C-alpha cells in the first residue's frame, strides 16, 4: 500500500506577545488509502494544529509552517499558495469540524451550502448540483432529503447537522477526510450513529480518514492505526491493537490508565500528575519526563528518538533503548490490558442480544 | 463498594418532583416530570442521561436554584422548597453545595482565589478573624491539591483542572454534608479528569460527604457511583446499584445507552452490537409507574411490562 499522504518533520510555530509557541515540533506520519488514522492527545498537544496545516488553515501571519513537508499527490502542500490551496480544499482534502452548530451558515439553506462546493469544484449547473445535494443528504441518512434540502440549519438537530456537515465534506468525493473531534459535541447515542455512518461511507468511497479525538473509546471504535501526540510530537504510533494491548510509552500508559472501563474495580484511577508543558518554553529532552514516574536521567537531557518495536509500531521513549532498565507498565494499566484481552464487556452484549 | 459500610440513613428524599418551564404561548416544557428517589448518607448517587433529559434541571431544582412546579424535596427531614426564614435558608445553603460543569464560567474573574473560597465563610460567619480565614483558605487549597501561593491569584491564571479544584475548595469551605456535582469533569482533559475524580473520592472519605453526581459519561459515572439513576425525557426510567445496572439493565433505553458507549478496547468495539431505543415500541398509552423489580432495582414500566420483567428474573 502506498501512502496517500505523507507528513515529514512538520514544525508549526505561532508568534504571540509572549513569544514563539512551538505547537508542532517535528511530526512524521503516513496515511494509507482507505484507512482511519486516529490522532489522540490532550488539548494543546498539537493534534488540531497538525490537521489544520494539512488543509493550509493555519492562521497567517501569526502561525507558520517553519519546517517540514506535507506530500500529497506529488506536491508539497506546505509550499502551496493560498489560491492553489483553495482549489484543493473541499475537493481533494476536506474537513469536518467539532461543532456542527457553528460550522454551518445559519442564514443559508443546507442544500445551498452543499451545492456551493459542487458548483465551485465540479462546475455542476445549479440543477445538477441540487440533484446531487439531495443524493448526498440521502447518503448521510437524512430522511426526506428532497424536503430537508430547502431547510435551514436551525431546523436540524445536532446529530442531523453533523450529517449535513459530513455531506458537504464528502460532496466532491475527497481522497482524504479530516475529522476534528466530530462527535465530541454530541450525545453518546447520536455519536454512535455518526461513527457508524462515517465507517459505512468510508467503505463505500474508500476515503482515508484522519480522526482527531481525545476519547479513547472512540479511537478503539473507528481507528485502524493510532498516533498519540504529546507536547507537539507523536510519542507513539501503531495499529489500534498495538496501542491498546501493547502500549510502550509512559504517556500512553497514563492515558489508558486514567479512563475507567465499565468493569474497572480499582479504588483509584491511574492519574497522570501535573499538567502538560507550556510550549512557549518546551522542555529539554522528553517533554513528558516531568510528569512521568518512569523518567530516566537521560530524559531530562536529550529527546528520545522513535524506537521501532515492530513493522507497525514505534514509540519515542528511552525505555526502549537496549541499555534502559526493564520497566513494567503500572499495575492499573497492566490489569486493564489483561482485562481487555479476555474480552471485557462481553456479558453486556449477551444480555442485549435476546432483546 | 460503599454499599457495605453505608448506613441506610436517608439524607435526601425526592418525591414526585416536577419542574415545568413556560415557554410563552401555550407550550410548557416538562423538563422534569414526576421523579422520585432517595439518596443515602455517605453514598454517591449518579444521575445519567443525554442532553435535554432533565438531569441538570433536577440538580438545580434540588438546590433551590429553581422553584419546583410540584413535588417535594426533603433534605435531612425538612422540605427544601416553600417559605423559609432567613436562618433556615442559610443553614440549608451551608449544608448543600454545588460544583459546576464549566470551570471557566463558574468563577468570578475579578475575584482572587482567596476571595472566591472565603466568600461562603464570610456569608455564613463561620470564622470571624481574617487571619484565621486566610489560614483556613490555605488549608482548603492544600486539601484540593493546590498551594497557598495560589490564594492571591486570579482565575485566569489557572488551567481548567486547577479551576475545577478551586470550585471544589469553594464548595468545601462551608463544610457541607451534601454536594451536587453537575458534570464536574466533562470540560476537562482525560488525564485531568482522573485527577479530579480521585480527589472527589478522597474528599468523600475524609469529610463523610454525600454526592449527587450528574453526568453523561457513563463509564466515569459507573466508576464513581454506588447507585445510578438513568433519566430519559424528564423521567427516571431505571435505578439500581451501579454494578447491577451495568450487568443487568432492564429498561430498553438503559440498554441502548449502554450499548452506545464506546469502550477503550478495540476487540470489544469490533464486535459491538448497538441497540436503538424506539419509544413508540415500548411506551404505550398505558400508565407507566416506577416499580421495584428486585431489591433495589427499579424500572419505569406498565403492569404488563412489570409482569414480564418479574418473570424474567
Interface residues (C-beta under 8 A of the other chain):
Chain A: X42 X43 X187 X188 X189 X190 X191 X192 X195 X196 X214 X215 X216 X217 X218 X219 X220 X221 X223 X240 X241 X244 X245 X254 X255 X256 X257 X258 X259 X260 X261 X262 X264 X267 X268 X269 X270 X271 X272 X273 X275 X340 X341 X343 X344 X345 X346 X347 X348 X349 X351 X352 X353 X355
Chain B: X1 X50 X51 X159 X161 X162 X189 X190 X191 X192 X193 X194 X195 X197 X198 X201 X216 X218 X219 X220 X222 X223 X246 X247 X248 X249 X252 X255 X256 X257 X258 X259 X260 X261 X262 X263 X264 X265 X266 X267 X268 X269 X271 X272 X273 X274 X275 X276 X277
